[in-house]
Amino acid sequence: MAKVTSGEFQREFGRYRALAQREAVVITNHGRDDVVLLGAEDYARLRRYEQKALHVSELPAHVVDELGTVPIPKEAAKFNREYRKKK
């Protein structure tokens, strides 16, 4: 991963733009990491792995149903005392 100051980045934009197609370029501001320049393909790949948290009420019914079929490992038995069935 390349690291460059913001001033150098401004002067040599074309160079760092081309470099970002091969590896991430960290741009610093006042000695601190500030932003990262990535090629569009790398950015798209990262977005595909982005996870979204959902509240249980937002889960589709088929997902909730499938959760009931997941086998529980034996090692998880030590947590049984934390589970309470609704009456």
PATI-19945 format. One record per residue: x, y, z negated of N, C-alpha, C in turn. Coordinates in steps of 0.2 Angstrom, whole numbers. Each point is the difference from the previous one (the first is absolute). Last residue first. Layout:
N
((X, Y, Z), (X, Y, Z), (X, Y, Z))
...
***
This chain:
87
((-217, -94, -139), (-6, -4, -3), (-6, 2, 3))
((27, 0, 9), (-6, 4, -2), (-5, -4, -2))
((26, -6, -4), (-5, -1, 5), (-6, 5, -2))
((27, 3, -4), (-6, -1, -3), (-6, 0, 5))
((29, -1, -3), (-6, 0, 4), (-6, -2, -4))
((23, 1, -8), (-2, 7, 2), (-6, 0, 4))
((10, -21, -8), (-3, 4, -6), (-2, 7, 2))
((12, -14, 16), (-7, -1, -1), (-4, 3, -5))
((24, 0, 8), (-4, 6, 0), (-7, -2, -1))
((17, -17, 2), (1, 4, -6), (-4, 7, -1))
((0, -15, 19), (-5, -2, -5), (2, 4, -6))
((11, 1, 21), (-4, 5, -1), (-5, -2, -6))
((16, -15, 10), (4, 5, -4), (-5, 6, -2))
((-7, -17, 15), (0, -2, -6), (3, 5, -5))
((-12, 8, 23), (6, -3, -2), (0, -2, -8))
((-21, 3, 17), (3, 4, -5), (6, -4, -2))
((-14, 2, 24), (2, -4, -5), (4, 4, -5))
((-19, 9, 16), (7, 0, -1), (2, -4, -6))
((-23, 5, 9), (3, -6, 2), (8, 0, -1))
((-14, 19, -5), (-2, -6, -4), (3, -6, 2))
((3, 19, 13), (4, 1, -7), (-2, -6, -4))
((-12, 4, 20), (6, -4, 1), (4, 0, -6))
((-20, 12, 0), (-1, -7, 0), (6, -4, 0))
((1, 24, 2), (-1, -2, -7), (-1, -8, 0))
((2, 9, 21), (7, 0, -4), (-1, -2, -7))
((-19, 2, 14), (4, -6, 2), (6, 0, -4))
((-14, 19, -2), (-3, -6, -4), (5, -6, 2))
((11, 25, 1), (-5, -4, 4), (-2, -7, -4))
((10, 22, -13), (2, -6, 3), (-6, -3, 4))
((-1, 19, -15), (1, 2, 7), (2, -6, 4))
((-3, 0, -24), (-6, 1, 3), (0, 1, 8))
((20, -1, -14), (-3, -7, 1), (-7, 1, 3))
((18, 18, 6), (-4, -2, -7), (-3, -6, 2))
((22, 6, 13), (-7, 0, 0), (-3, -1, -7))
((25, 8, 14), (-4, -3, -6), (-7, 1, 1))
((19, -2, 19), (-5, 4, -2), (-3, -4, -6))
((25, 0, 14), (-6, -4, -3), (-4, 5, -3))
((19, -2, 21), (-3, 4, -5), (-6, -4, -3))
((14, -7, 19), (1, -3, -7), (-3, 4, -5))
((0, 8, 22), (-4, -6, 0), (1, -4, -6))
((12, 20, 3), (-7, 1, -1), (-4, -6, 0))
((23, -1, 5), (-1, 2, -7), (-8, 1, -1))
((7, -3, 22), (1, -6, -4), (-2, 1, -7))
((0, 19, 14), (-6, -4, 1), (1, -7, -4))
((19, 14, -1), (-6, 3, -3), (-6, -4, 0))
((19, -6, 13), (1, -1, -7), (-6, 2, -4))
((0, 6, 23), (-2, -7, -1), (1, -2, -8))
((5, 22, 7), (-7, -1, 0), (-1, -7, -1))
((22, 10, -11), (-3, -1, 7), (-7, -2, 0))
((11, 14, -20), (0, -6, 3), (-3, 0, 7))
((10, 16, -22), (-2, 0, 7), (1, -7, 2))
((-3, 12, -25), (3, -5, 4), (-3, 0, 7))
((4, 19, -23), (-5, -4, 5), (4, -5, 4))
((10, 10, -20), (-6, 4, 1), (-5, -3, 4))
((23, -3, -17), (-4, -3, 6), (-6, 3, 0))
((20, 14, -10), (-5, -5, -2), (-3, -3, 6))
((15, 19, 0), (4, -6, -3), (-5, -5, -2))
((-8, 20, 11), (4, 2, -6), (3, -6, -4))
((-13, -9, 18), (-1, 7, -1), (2, 2, -7))
((2, -22, 20), (0, 3, -6), (-1, 7, 0))
((-6, -23, 15), (1, 7, 0), (0, 3, -7))
((3, -25, 13), (-2, 3, -6), (2, 7, 1))
((-5, -20, 17), (4, 6, -1), (-3, 3, -6))
((-2, -27, 12), (-3, 6, -4), (6, 6, -1))
((2, -17, 21), (1, 0, -7), (-4, 6, -3))
((0, -4, 24), (4, -6, -2), (0, -1, -8))
((-11, 19, 11), (-2, -6, 3), (3, -6, -2))
((8, 21, -8), (-6, -3, -3), (-4, -5, 3))
((19, 11, 10), (2, -4, -5), (-6, -3, -4))
((-4, 16, 16), (2, -6, 3), (2, -5, -5))
((-5, 21, -8), (-6, -3, 3), (1, -6, 3))
((18, 13, -7), (-3, -4, -6), (-7, -3, 2))
((12, 13, 16), (5, -5, -2), (-4, -5, -5))
((-10, 20, 7), (0, -5, 5), (4, -6, -2))
((0, 20, -14), (-6, -4, 0), (0, -6, 5))
((17, 17, -10), (1, -6, 4), (-6, -5, 0))
((0, 21, -12), (5, 2, 5), (1, -6, 5))
((-15, -2, -19), (-2, 5, 4), (5, 1, 6))
((6, -15, -17), (-5, -3, 4), (-3, 6, 5))
((16, 7, -15), (3, -5, 5), (-5, -3, 4))
((-8, 12, -18), (4, 5, 4), (3, -4, 6))
((-10, -12, -18), (-5, 3, 4), (3, 5, 6))
((15, -21, -9), (-3, 6, -3), (-5, 3, 5))
((6, -26, -1), (2, 6, 3), (-4, 6, -4))
((5, -30, 2), (-2, 6, -4), (3, 6, 3))
((-7, -27, 8), (4, 6, 0), (-3, 5, -5))
((0, -28, 0), (-4, 6, 0), (5, 6, 0))
***
